[in-house]
Amino acid sequence: MESKDKKRISKESFRRSLRIFQYVLPYRGKFLLGLLFLFLSSVTFMTFPGLLGRLIGGNEASDSPIDRFFNVDNIDQVALLLLVAFLLQAVFSFMRIFLFADVTERAIAQLRIDTYGHMIKLPMAFFNRERVGELNSRISNDISMLQDTFMTTLAELFRQVIVILGGVSLLFFYSVELTLVMLISVPVMMMAAFFFGKFIRTLSKTTQAELARSQVVVEETLTAIQSVKAFANELLEIRRYNNVVEEVRKVAMRGAKWRGAFASFIIFGLFGAVVLVIWYGVKLRNEGVIGLDELTSFILYSVFVGGSIGGVADIFGRVQKAIGATESLFDIMEEDAEQISTDANAPSIDLKGSIDFEQVTFSYPSRKDKVVLDKLELHVKAGEKIAFVGPSGAGKTTIAALILRYYKATSGTIKFDGKPALDYNISSLRNEMALVPQDVILFGGSIRENIEYGRPGAPLEEVRIAAEKANALEFIESFPEGFATLVGERGVQLSGGQRQRIAIARAILKDPRILILDEATSSLDAESERLVQEALERLMEGRTSLVIAHRLSTIRKVDRIMVLDHGSIKEQGSHEELIALKNGIYRNLTELQLLDLN
């Protein structure tokens, strides 16, 4: 995050941020119509000072623009024109707000969909590198900021530009001398806007980054709330969150000081300019150069123009924030995504299920200096049941990750049915696989929805059959709502064994050619393990099964056991063959587990 926060908004970043308007293009007709109503609203708004000045001037003849354009003779006509202007202003403002809101909501909805859709297709290496809280901040806070920009900030910017240009033109029309006096302060204010804006922009990006950090703390704490409670670390987490929030407050206050200093400078300069204009205008009126209504209108236009110039600085700051938010979003959008089929019609493949690792070497992208698999040779026949055992860090789970194509091998080739993995459509390949992990995290819906995740849209009868084969039907039907029972966030309403059987039912429903069991019974009690083990044996029938296990008692019925150590296969064979090897790794692991049991 550090490097991203320090990026300066350059011409390149500004040009890059303009890509956000691609989401407005499909609705450009409505957007342009909204701009038209914005223009009409601004023009109508600019008539108020002239009409008010003419109203104050009374029935005296005048050479003001109002008399020239509208040919008014008395204050009654001026008052009527003011009422008409108010009515038109109300209609134009409503249409502008409605059209901008419609375009904004449609564009932002599509931006959310595209950002989430792209993010979910990113490879595992991306999610290992980024933190969930920060990603959540980008897809919520940054997009909300862009929503505010499209809804109000751009409209305000266009309005201020119209008011400044139109107001200055009218000021010259009323009095060239007074206008030149008023415009003396503009270059000073513009230089101040540039100077202050630079610091405000930097602090705004830092504030957003600190705010994202605070969301990370909340996300991590709530995700691991069970551990927080178990270790009685509520106070620690409160302090951690307080520290981050305090950093947010400090950075925000630094930004507030700069904004306050800038606002004070603008107010001083603006009202100083107004006083100067009034003083000089009164002198000209005393000399008969300008009338009362013209002087009044000129002062009001000066206030409008000055206020708009002062407001541009705040709008400029908000635009800079929006550019920073756009950069953060496009940082995600420019990440290389997996070539995943986005429709339900991913090309089907007739996979038999054989797997070959040929001289496969692999290091995780975040730890390239550490070799996890070292020239691994692995050959699994279709329908074969293989178990992987070995000490922690030996590379067991990494093999599963490579089979699922979470990562690409650093070197070497992985093949399915004799064909390189990279030649397959990644969605088609994964459609032929199922994973039953050690730590099952269910979605917060019903039991049926969680089982159906293996094959979305499956009939209830098939879901029921899958649950029965997974030894899950009995406990599901014991609930009053049955398959409609809500499992709670991450499945907290169910026990570990129940969650595990739901995951097995999901895999059964999918009916994969390749099954990966990642320590699926390592954290269960004896009875739950028996039920889960029975379900797993049914699940493994007739398909290629890869079992990662720490409990060696659960893998005696497999065809072959692969013993891994330091990223390569050191021993392989049946349980009986491996237990017979003197000083063998497998034999030592078995004896250690027996000692633990005793």
Backbone torsions as a table, in degrees:
resi	resn	phi	psi	omega
1	MET	NA	-29.4	-174.3
2	GLU	-56.5	-50.2	-176.1
3	SER	-65.8	-34.2	-179.2
4	LYS	-69.2	-39.3	-177.6
5	ASP	-65.8	-29.0	-175.3
6	LYS	-89.1	-1.1	-179.8
7	LYS	-66.0	133.8	178.6
8	ARG	-90.3	149.7	178.8
9	ILE	-82.4	105.8	-177.1
10	SER	-107.3	-175.7	175.8
11	LYS	-60.9	-38.5	-179.8
12	GLU	-64.4	-44.6	-179.6
13	SER	-67.6	-34.4	177.4
14	PHE	-66.7	-44.3	178.7
15	ARG	-62.7	-39.3	179.4
16	ARG	-64.3	-38.8	-178.1
17	SER	-68.9	-22.4	179.2
18	LEU	-65.1	-15.7	177.0
19	ARG	-60.5	-20.0	-179.5
20	ILE	-62.4	-24.1	-178.1
21	PHE	-72.6	-9.2	175.1
22	GLN	-63.6	-22.3	178.1
23	TYR	-81.0	-14.9	177.6
24	VAL	-91.0	-26.1	-174.8
25	LEU	-52.5	-41.4	179.9
26	PRO	-62.5	-18.0	-178.1
27	TYR	-118.4	28.2	-174.2
28	ARG	-62.0	-30.3	178.9
29	GLY	-60.7	-50.4	178.9
30	LYS	-65.3	-37.5	-179.1
31	PHE	-64.8	-44.3	178.8
32	LEU	-66.0	-37.3	176.7
33	LEU	-64.9	-38.5	175.5
34	GLY	-63.0	-39.5	176.3
35	LEU	-63.7	-37.5	177.5
36	LEU	-61.8	-46.7	178.3
37	PHE	-65.7	-32.9	175.4
38	LEU	-64.1	-42.9	178.4
39	PHE	-62.9	-46.9	180.0
40	LEU	-62.9	-39.5	178.5
41	SER	-63.8	-41.1	-179.7
42	SER	-67.9	-40.9	179.0
43	VAL	-63.9	-44.3	177.9
44	THR	-60.9	-41.5	178.8
45	PHE	-59.2	-36.2	-177.3
46	MET	-73.5	-10.3	177.3
47	THR	-81.9	-18.6	-174.9
48	PHE	-60.3	-49.7	179.8
49	PRO	-58.7	-41.5	179.9
50	GLY	-64.0	-44.0	179.6
51	LEU	-66.5	-41.0	178.6
52	LEU	-64.5	-42.2	177.7
53	GLY	-61.9	-41.4	178.8
54	ARG	-67.0	-35.8	178.7
55	LEU	-65.2	-40.5	178.5
56	ILE	-68.0	-32.1	179.7
57	GLY	-68.7	-13.9	177.1
58	GLY	75.4	-150.9	-175.5
59	ASN	-88.6	6.4	179.5
60	GLU	-66.1	145.1	176.0
61	ALA	-63.9	143.8	-175.0
62	SER	-142.7	153.9	177.6
63	ASP	-104.8	23.1	-176.8
64	SER	-74.1	163.0	178.2
65	PRO	-58.4	-31.8	-179.6
66	ILE	-61.4	-44.9	179.4
67	ASP	-67.3	-34.7	-178.4
68	ARG	-71.0	-42.4	-174.7
69	PHE	-84.7	-35.6	-173.1
70	PHE	-108.6	-10.6	176.4
71	ASN	55.3	51.8	-179.2
72	VAL	-87.0	149.0	-179.0
73	ASP	-112.0	-24.5	-175.7
74	ASN	-149.0	172.7	-175.2
75	ILE	-70.8	-22.0	177.7
76	ASP	-63.3	-42.6	178.3
77	GLN	-65.9	-36.9	178.2
78	VAL	-64.5	-44.1	179.4
79	ALA	-62.2	-41.7	178.3
80	LEU	-62.9	-40.7	177.4
81	LEU	-62.5	-37.7	177.5
82	LEU	-63.0	-42.7	178.6
83	LEU	-63.6	-42.2	177.6
84	VAL	-62.3	-42.2	179.6
85	ALA	-62.6	-40.9	177.6
86	PHE	-62.3	-43.1	-179.5
87	LEU	-63.4	-47.2	178.6
88	LEU	-62.0	-40.2	178.8
89	GLN	-60.4	-41.2	179.9
90	ALA	-64.6	-44.5	-179.0
91	VAL	-66.1	-47.4	-179.0
92	PHE	-62.5	-40.1	-179.0
93	SER	-65.9	-42.2	178.7
94	PHE	-60.5	-47.9	-178.1
95	MET	-63.7	-40.0	179.2
96	ARG	-64.0	-46.6	-179.0
97	ILE	-63.6	-44.3	-178.8
98	PHE	-62.7	-47.1	-177.7
99	LEU	-67.4	-43.3	178.3
100	PHE	-63.7	-39.6	179.4
101	ALA	-64.7	-42.1	-179.1
102	ASP	-62.8	-47.8	179.6
103	VAL	-63.9	-43.9	-177.5
104	THR	-62.6	-48.3	-177.5
105	GLU	-62.5	-39.3	178.8
106	ARG	-67.8	-44.3	-178.4
107	ALA	-66.3	-43.5	-178.3
108	ILE	-68.0	-37.8	177.3
109	ALA	-60.5	-43.0	179.4
110	GLN	-68.0	-36.1	177.7
111	LEU	-64.1	-43.0	177.4
112	ARG	-60.6	-45.7	-179.0
113	ILE	-61.4	-45.7	-178.2
114	ASP	-67.0	-40.9	-179.2
115	THR	-64.9	-47.5	179.2
116	TYR	-65.6	-43.2	-179.4
117	GLY	-61.2	-39.1	178.7
118	HIS	-73.4	-40.9	-176.9
119	MET	-61.8	-41.4	-175.5
120	ILE	-71.5	-17.3	178.3
121	LYS	-93.0	-0.6	-179.6
122	LEU	-73.0	152.1	-177.0
123	PRO	-70.9	164.5	-178.6
124	MET	-60.3	-29.8	179.4
125	ALA	-58.3	-36.1	178.7
126	PHE	-65.1	-46.6	-177.3
127	PHE	-71.5	-25.0	173.7
128	ASN	-71.0	-27.7	-176.7
129	ARG	-86.7	-36.9	-175.5
130	GLU	-96.9	160.1	178.6
131	ARG	-104.5	141.9	-173.6
132	VAL	-59.5	-41.2	-179.2
133	GLY	-61.0	-39.7	179.6
134	GLU	-68.1	-40.6	177.9
135	LEU	-64.3	-40.0	178.4
136	ASN	-63.8	-37.3	178.0
137	SER	-64.0	-40.6	-178.8
138	ARG	-65.5	-40.7	-175.1
139	ILE	-81.7	-9.9	178.1
140	SER	-112.1	-65.2	-175.6
141	ASN	-64.6	-46.4	-176.6
142	ASP	-65.5	-41.6	179.9
143	ILE	-69.9	-35.7	176.2
144	SER	-62.8	-36.9	177.4
145	MET	-64.4	-41.8	177.1
146	LEU	-65.8	-34.9	177.3
147	GLN	-61.3	-44.4	178.1
148	ASP	-64.6	-34.8	179.9
149	THR	-65.0	-48.7	-179.6
150	PHE	-67.8	-35.9	-175.0
151	MET	-73.5	-44.0	-172.4
152	THR	-126.4	-43.1	-171.2
153	THR	-63.1	-46.6	179.6
154	LEU	-62.4	-41.3	178.5
155	ALA	-61.5	-43.1	179.2
156	GLU	-65.1	-39.4	179.6
157	LEU	-62.8	-47.9	178.3
158	PHE	-61.2	-42.1	179.8
159	ARG	-61.5	-44.7	-178.1
160	GLN	-64.4	-39.0	178.6
161	VAL	-63.0	-44.8	179.5
162	ILE	-62.9	-43.6	-179.8
163	VAL	-63.3	-42.6	-178.8
164	ILE	-65.7	-50.2	-178.5
165	LEU	-65.0	-47.6	180.0
166	GLY	-66.5	-40.3	-178.5
167	GLY	-65.2	-44.6	179.8
168	VAL	-63.9	-38.3	178.1
169	SER	-61.3	-44.0	179.4
170	LEU	-68.2	-35.8	178.0
171	LEU	-60.9	-42.8	176.3
172	PHE	-62.6	-34.3	179.8
173	PHE	-64.7	-39.8	-179.0
174	TYR	-73.8	-47.7	-178.0
175	SER	-162.6	118.3	179.0
176	VAL	-67.4	-42.3	-177.8
177	GLU	-60.7	-49.4	-178.4
178	LEU	-64.3	-36.8	-179.4
179	THR	-64.5	-42.6	178.6
180	LEU	-62.7	-37.9	176.9
181	VAL	-63.8	-43.3	-178.5
182	MET	-66.4	-37.6	-174.6
183	LEU	-76.6	-6.3	178.2
184	ILE	-58.6	-35.0	-175.2
185	SER	-80.4	-15.6	-173.8
186	VAL	-62.6	-50.7	-179.9
187	PRO	-57.3	-37.4	179.3
188	VAL	-63.5	-44.0	-179.4
189	MET	-66.0	-38.8	-179.6
190	MET	-65.9	-40.5	176.9
191	MET	-64.1	-39.5	178.2
192	ALA	-64.8	-39.4	179.1
193	ALA	-60.4	-42.3	179.3
194	PHE	-65.9	-44.4	-176.8
195	PHE	-65.7	-51.7	-179.3
196	PHE	-68.2	-38.4	-177.7
197	GLY	-59.4	-34.5	179.6
198	LYS	-59.4	-45.2	-179.2
199	PHE	-74.1	-39.5	-179.9
200	ILE	-62.1	-40.6	-179.7
201	ARG	-62.0	-47.0	-179.2
202	THR	-61.9	-44.7	-178.8
203	LEU	-68.7	-32.1	178.6
204	SER	-65.5	-42.9	178.5
205	LYS	-65.7	-38.9	178.6
206	THR	-65.4	-39.2	177.3
207	THR	-61.0	-43.7	178.8
208	GLN	-61.4	-40.0	-179.8
209	ALA	-65.8	-42.0	179.4
210	GLU	-67.0	-36.8	177.7
211	LEU	-64.0	-39.6	177.0
212	ALA	-62.6	-38.9	178.1
213	ARG	-62.0	-39.0	179.4
214	SER	-65.0	-36.2	178.1
215	GLN	-69.4	-32.8	176.4
216	VAL	-60.8	-43.9	-179.9
217	VAL	-61.1	-45.6	178.9
218	VAL	-61.1	-45.7	-178.7
219	GLU	-60.4	-47.3	-177.8
220	GLU	-66.4	-41.0	-177.6
221	THR	-65.9	-45.9	-178.7
222	LEU	-69.3	-33.4	177.9
223	THR	-66.2	-39.0	-177.6
224	ALA	-105.3	33.3	-174.5
225	ILE	-61.2	-30.4	179.5
226	GLN	-64.2	-42.0	178.1
227	SER	-68.3	-38.2	178.7
228	VAL	-58.7	-46.8	-179.5
229	LYS	-67.5	-42.5	-176.3
230	ALA	-61.6	-37.9	-178.8
231	PHE	-95.0	7.5	179.5
232	ALA	51.6	44.2	-176.5
233	ASN	-104.1	26.9	177.7
234	GLU	-57.7	-43.2	-179.2
235	LEU	-63.2	-40.4	178.6
236	LEU	-61.0	-44.5	-179.4
237	GLU	-68.4	-37.2	176.8
238	ILE	-61.9	-43.5	179.0
239	ARG	-64.3	-42.1	179.9
240	ARG	-60.9	-44.5	179.4
241	TYR	-67.3	-40.8	178.8
242	ASN	-59.8	-41.5	-179.6
243	ASN	-62.5	-43.2	180.0
244	VAL	-66.6	-43.9	179.8
245	VAL	-62.7	-37.0	178.4
246	GLU	-64.2	-37.9	176.0
247	GLU	-64.2	-40.2	176.4
248	VAL	-59.8	-45.1	-178.9
249	ARG	-62.7	-43.0	-178.3
250	LYS	-64.0	-44.9	-180.0
251	VAL	-65.7	-41.8	179.5
252	ALA	-63.2	-37.2	179.9
253	MET	-70.3	-34.4	174.9
254	ARG	-62.1	-41.8	177.2
255	GLY	-64.3	-39.5	180.0
256	ALA	-64.3	-36.0	178.5
257	LYS	-63.5	-44.5	179.3
258	TRP	-65.7	-42.7	178.8
259	ARG	-64.5	-40.1	178.5
260	GLY	-63.7	-42.6	178.8
261	ALA	-62.5	-41.0	179.8
262	PHE	-66.5	-44.0	179.4
263	ALA	-61.7	-40.5	179.3
264	SER	-63.2	-42.4	179.2
265	PHE	-62.7	-43.8	-179.0
266	ILE	-64.0	-43.8	-179.6
267	ILE	-61.9	-44.3	179.8
268	PHE	-62.8	-47.4	-179.3
269	GLY	-66.2	-39.9	-177.4
270	LEU	-65.9	-52.1	-178.2
271	PHE	-71.3	-29.5	173.8
272	GLY	-62.8	-42.2	178.3
273	ALA	-64.9	-39.3	179.6
274	VAL	-63.6	-44.3	178.7
275	VAL	-61.2	-41.5	179.4
276	LEU	-63.0	-42.4	179.7
277	VAL	-64.9	-44.0	-179.8
278	ILE	-62.2	-44.8	-179.3
279	TRP	-59.6	-48.0	-177.7
280	TYR	-71.2	-34.0	179.1
281	GLY	-65.5	-41.5	178.4
282	VAL	-62.7	-38.9	177.3
283	LYS	-60.9	-43.7	179.1
284	LEU	-66.0	-36.1	179.4
285	ARG	-67.9	-40.1	178.0
286	ASN	-63.2	-26.8	178.5
287	GLU	-87.7	-1.8	178.4
288	GLY	79.3	14.9	-178.7
289	VAL	-79.1	-31.9	-175.3
290	ILE	-138.3	144.8	-178.5
291	GLY	-86.2	170.6	-178.6
292	LEU	-63.7	-45.6	-178.4
293	ASP	-65.9	-36.7	179.5
294	GLU	-68.8	-39.9	178.4
295	LEU	-64.9	-42.7	179.1
296	THR	-61.3	-47.5	179.4
297	SER	-61.4	-41.4	-178.9
298	PHE	-61.9	-42.9	-179.3
299	ILE	-64.5	-42.7	179.8
300	LEU	-63.9	-42.9	177.4
301	TYR	-63.4	-37.4	178.1
302	SER	-61.9	-42.3	178.3
303	VAL	-63.8	-43.6	179.0
304	PHE	-60.2	-48.0	-178.1
305	VAL	-66.2	-43.1	179.1
306	GLY	-63.0	-43.1	178.1
307	GLY	-62.1	-38.5	179.1
308	SER	-67.2	-41.0	178.0
309	ILE	-63.1	-41.6	177.6
310	GLY	-65.6	-37.3	-179.1
311	GLY	-70.9	-24.8	-179.0
312	VAL	-60.4	-34.9	-178.5
313	ALA	-62.1	-45.7	179.8
314	ASP	-65.4	-41.5	178.6
315	ILE	-63.6	-40.8	178.8
316	PHE	-60.2	-39.8	177.8
317	GLY	-64.2	-40.9	179.4
318	ARG	-68.4	-36.3	176.9
319	VAL	-64.4	-39.9	177.8
320	GLN	-63.7	-39.5	175.3
321	LYS	-60.4	-43.1	-179.2
322	ALA	-63.5	-37.7	177.8
323	ILE	-64.1	-41.4	177.2
324	GLY	-62.4	-41.4	178.8
325	ALA	-65.6	-39.7	178.7
326	THR	-62.9	-41.5	177.7
327	GLU	-59.2	-43.8	-179.2
328	SER	-62.5	-41.0	-179.9
329	LEU	-67.5	-43.3	-178.6
330	PHE	-73.1	-19.0	170.4
331	ASP	-60.4	-39.1	176.8
332	ILE	-72.0	-46.3	-174.8
333	MET	-64.2	-23.6	-178.2
334	GLU	-92.3	-2.3	173.5
335	GLU	-68.1	142.9	179.3
336	ASP	-71.9	121.2	-179.3
337	ALA	-92.7	160.6	173.2
338	GLU	-70.4	150.0	-179.9
339	GLN	-81.2	72.4	-176.1
340	ILE	-94.5	139.0	175.7
341	SER	-71.7	123.4	-175.6
342	THR	-89.7	-6.8	175.6
343	ASP	-107.7	176.4	-176.3
344	ALA	-81.6	-0.2	-174.5
345	ASN	-108.0	49.0	175.4
346	ALA	-63.1	138.4	-177.5
347	PRO	-56.8	129.0	-179.1
348	SER	-79.8	150.1	178.3
349	ILE	-129.1	143.8	179.2
350	ASP	-92.4	79.0	-174.8
351	LEU	-85.7	129.9	177.6
352	LYS	-83.8	-39.6	174.7
353	GLY	117.9	9.1	176.4
354	SER	-78.5	146.2	-176.6
355	ILE	-132.7	133.9	177.8
356	ASP	-132.4	128.0	169.8
357	PHE	-105.6	118.4	-178.1
358	GLU	-115.0	105.5	177.9
359	GLN	53.0	45.6	-175.9
360	VAL	-84.1	122.8	173.5
361	THR	-115.6	140.4	-177.4
362	PHE	-148.9	137.9	170.1
363	SER	-131.9	140.1	178.8
364	TYR	-66.3	141.2	-177.8
365	PRO	-54.8	-32.4	-179.3
366	SER	-81.8	-13.0	179.5
367	ARG	-137.5	65.3	-174.5
368	LYS	-66.8	-19.4	-178.1
369	ASP	-80.8	-13.6	-178.0
370	LYS	-105.8	116.4	179.1
371	VAL	-82.2	120.0	-178.4
372	VAL	-91.4	-44.8	174.5
373	LEU	-116.7	134.1	-174.4
374	ASP	-121.8	99.4	178.2
375	LYS	49.1	51.4	-175.2
376	LEU	-72.3	131.9	173.1
377	GLU	-112.6	118.6	-177.9
378	LEU	-142.8	130.9	-179.5
379	HIS	-134.5	116.2	-178.3
380	VAL	-118.2	127.1	178.8
381	LYS	-79.8	156.0	177.3
382	ALA	-60.9	130.9	179.1
383	GLY	83.4	-1.7	-177.8
384	GLU	-80.0	145.9	176.7
385	LYS	-104.6	116.9	-176.3
386	ILE	-119.9	135.9	174.6
387	ALA	-112.5	140.7	176.2
388	PHE	-112.7	124.8	177.1
389	VAL	-130.8	165.8	179.7
390	GLY	148.9	169.0	-179.6
391	PRO	-65.5	163.4	177.8
392	SER	-59.5	138.3	-180.0
393	GLY	85.0	6.3	-178.1
394	ALA	-75.8	-20.0	178.1
395	GLY	115.0	11.3	-176.5
396	LYS	-63.5	-54.0	-178.6
397	THR	-67.0	-30.5	178.7
398	THR	-63.1	-38.9	177.3
399	ILE	-59.1	-44.8	178.6
400	ALA	-61.8	-41.4	-179.8
401	ALA	-64.0	-37.7	178.7
402	LEU	-71.3	-36.6	177.1
403	ILE	-63.8	-39.6	178.3
404	LEU	-77.4	-2.9	-179.9
405	ARG	60.4	36.0	170.5
406	TYR	-66.6	-30.4	-179.3
407	TYR	-137.1	164.1	173.3
408	LYS	-100.4	143.2	178.2
409	ALA	-63.4	141.4	177.0
410	THR	-63.7	-41.2	174.5
411	SER	-153.8	165.0	-176.9
412	GLY	91.1	-178.5	-175.0
413	THR	-132.2	138.2	172.5
414	ILE	-110.8	130.1	-177.0
415	LYS	-124.7	147.0	171.8
416	PHE	-121.1	124.4	-175.9
417	ASP	53.6	35.4	177.4
418	GLY	80.0	3.2	-177.4
419	LYS	-113.5	132.8	-178.9
420	PRO	-53.6	138.8	-177.6
421	ALA	-57.3	-35.8	-177.1
422	LEU	-69.2	-13.4	178.4
423	ASP	-82.6	-11.6	179.9
424	TYR	-92.2	148.7	167.4
425	ASN	-65.0	129.5	-172.0
426	ILE	-64.0	-35.9	178.4
427	SER	-68.8	-41.3	179.3
428	SER	-62.3	-39.9	-179.3
429	LEU	-66.9	-46.0	-179.1
430	ARG	-68.5	-26.4	176.2
431	ASN	-63.8	-19.5	179.4
432	GLU	-96.6	9.2	-178.7
433	MET	-125.9	158.0	172.6
434	ALA	-143.4	144.9	-178.6
435	LEU	-121.5	128.9	170.4
436	VAL	-113.0	101.4	-173.8
437	PRO	-82.1	170.0	177.5
438	GLN	-69.8	-48.0	-178.5
439	ASP	-102.7	95.4	-176.8
440	VAL	-79.9	123.0	175.4
441	ILE	-112.7	113.3	179.9
442	LEU	-89.2	159.6	175.1
443	PHE	-81.3	156.6	-171.5
444	GLY	-77.7	24.7	179.1
445	GLY	-99.5	-145.8	-178.7
446	SER	-88.4	169.2	177.1
447	ILE	-62.0	-42.4	-179.8
448	ARG	-59.7	-45.5	-178.7
449	GLU	-61.7	-36.3	-179.5
450	ASN	-71.3	-38.3	176.2
451	ILE	-70.6	-41.8	-178.1
452	GLU	-63.9	-15.5	178.8
453	TYR	-59.7	-25.1	177.2
454	GLY	-68.3	-30.4	176.7
455	ARG	-152.1	86.0	-176.2
456	PRO	-52.9	135.4	178.2
457	GLY	88.8	3.9	-179.4
458	ALA	-66.0	143.3	178.5
459	PRO	-62.1	154.1	-178.4
460	LEU	-60.6	-35.7	-178.9
461	GLU	-62.6	-39.6	177.8
462	GLU	-69.8	-36.2	175.9
463	VAL	-62.8	-41.0	179.9
464	ARG	-64.2	-44.1	179.3
465	ILE	-61.8	-42.6	178.7
466	ALA	-62.3	-40.4	179.0
467	ALA	-65.5	-38.2	179.1
468	GLU	-64.8	-43.6	178.8
469	LYS	-65.7	-25.9	-178.9
470	ALA	-89.8	8.9	-177.2
471	ASN	58.7	32.6	-178.0
472	ALA	-110.3	-13.6	-173.0
473	LEU	-63.2	-39.3	-176.4
474	GLU	-61.3	-49.6	-178.2
475	PHE	-72.4	-29.4	178.2
476	ILE	-65.6	-45.5	-177.9
477	GLU	-74.3	-11.1	175.4
478	SER	-76.5	-18.0	176.5
479	PHE	-78.8	143.3	179.7
480	PRO	-57.7	-37.4	-178.3
481	GLU	-89.8	-4.5	178.4
482	GLY	58.8	-128.0	-178.4
483	PHE	-68.1	-15.3	179.3
484	ALA	-86.9	1.4	180.0
485	THR	-62.2	130.3	177.7
486	LEU	-79.9	134.3	-175.0
487	VAL	-88.9	-9.8	-177.0
488	GLY	80.8	168.1	-178.4
489	GLU	-61.6	127.8	179.9
490	ARG	62.7	12.5	177.3
491	GLY	81.4	25.4	-173.5
492	VAL	-67.6	-17.0	-179.3
493	GLN	-77.1	-11.5	-178.4
494	LEU	-109.6	155.5	176.4
495	SER	-75.8	169.6	-179.7
496	GLY	-59.8	-43.9	179.5
497	GLY	-65.5	-36.7	178.1
498	GLN	-67.3	-43.1	177.4
499	ARG	-61.1	-40.5	-178.4
500	GLN	-63.4	-40.6	-179.8
501	ARG	-71.7	-31.3	173.3
502	ILE	-63.3	-42.1	178.9
503	ALA	-64.5	-37.8	178.4
504	ILE	-67.5	-42.5	177.1
505	ALA	-59.3	-38.8	177.7
506	ARG	-61.7	-43.6	179.4
507	ALA	-67.7	-38.9	178.2
508	ILE	-62.3	-42.5	-179.7
509	LEU	-63.4	-35.0	179.9
510	LYS	-70.4	-30.4	179.4
511	ASP	54.6	62.4	-175.5
512	PRO	-81.7	163.3	172.6
513	ARG	-84.9	-29.5	-179.8
514	ILE	-121.4	127.2	-178.5
515	LEU	-117.6	132.3	178.6
516	ILE	-119.4	121.4	178.9
517	LEU	-112.7	110.5	-176.0
518	ASP	-100.7	89.6	178.2
519	GLU	51.5	49.1	-169.6
520	ALA	-69.1	-13.1	-179.0
521	THR	-123.6	12.7	-170.1
522	SER	-70.7	-21.3	-174.1
523	SER	-116.0	23.7	-174.9
524	LEU	-108.0	155.9	173.5
525	ASP	-74.9	172.7	-171.7
526	ALA	-61.1	-45.8	-178.0
527	GLU	-67.2	-44.4	177.9
528	SER	-62.8	-39.2	179.4
529	GLU	-63.3	-39.5	179.3
530	ARG	-62.6	-45.3	-179.6
531	LEU	-65.6	-43.1	-179.6
532	VAL	-66.6	-40.4	-178.7
533	GLN	-63.7	-39.7	176.6
534	GLU	-61.0	-43.5	-180.0
535	ALA	-65.5	-38.3	-179.5
536	LEU	-66.7	-37.8	179.8
537	GLU	-64.5	-37.9	175.1
538	ARG	-65.9	-41.2	-177.6
539	LEU	-64.3	-35.9	-175.4
540	MET	-76.9	-13.3	-176.5
541	GLU	-62.2	126.7	172.8
542	GLY	75.7	15.0	179.1
543	ARG	-141.9	156.4	176.2
544	THR	-66.6	122.9	-175.3
545	SER	-125.7	128.4	178.0
546	LEU	-116.5	118.7	-174.4
547	VAL	-113.5	120.7	173.3
548	ILE	-100.5	119.3	-172.6
549	ALA	-139.5	145.1	168.9
550	HIS	-101.4	-34.4	176.5
551	ARG	-81.7	104.0	-174.2
552	LEU	-69.0	-18.2	179.6
553	SER	-68.0	-17.1	-175.9
554	THR	-89.9	-2.5	-172.0
555	ILE	-121.6	16.4	-175.2
556	ARG	-71.1	-19.8	-176.6
557	LYS	-93.4	4.9	179.3
558	VAL	-76.9	164.6	-179.4
559	ASP	-73.8	-41.2	-179.9
560	ARG	-143.8	148.3	175.2
561	ILE	-114.7	126.7	177.1
562	MET	-103.6	124.2	179.5
563	VAL	-102.2	115.1	-178.3
564	LEU	-102.3	146.7	173.9
565	ASP	-157.1	127.8	179.7
566	HIS	54.3	40.6	171.4
567	GLY	81.2	11.3	177.6
568	SER	-144.4	159.4	-178.9
569	ILE	-82.3	118.6	-178.1
570	LYS	-95.5	-33.9	-179.1
571	GLU	-143.1	150.8	172.7
572	GLN	-154.2	149.5	-179.2
573	GLY	153.1	-170.3	177.7
574	SER	-79.8	171.0	179.2
575	HIS	-58.0	-45.4	-178.1
576	GLU	-63.6	-41.3	-179.4
577	GLU	-65.2	-41.2	-176.6
578	LEU	-75.6	-34.6	-179.4
579	ILE	-69.2	-20.7	-179.2
580	ALA	-81.2	-12.3	-178.1
581	LEU	-77.5	119.6	178.1
582	LYS	-69.0	135.0	-179.3
583	ASN	59.1	22.1	176.8
584	GLY	-74.3	153.0	-179.3
585	ILE	-62.6	-45.2	-177.6
586	TYR	-63.3	-43.5	-179.8
587	ARG	-62.7	-42.6	179.4
588	ASN	-63.8	-41.5	178.3
589	LEU	-63.3	-41.0	179.5
590	THR	-63.6	-45.2	-179.8
591	GLU	-64.3	-36.8	177.7
592	LEU	-64.2	-40.8	179.8
593	GLN	-68.6	-36.4	177.0
594	LEU	-64.7	-40.0	176.4
595	LEU	-62.1	-40.9	178.6
596	ASP	-61.9	-38.0	-179.2
597	LEU	-68.9	-33.8	179.8
598	ASN	-79.3	NA	NA
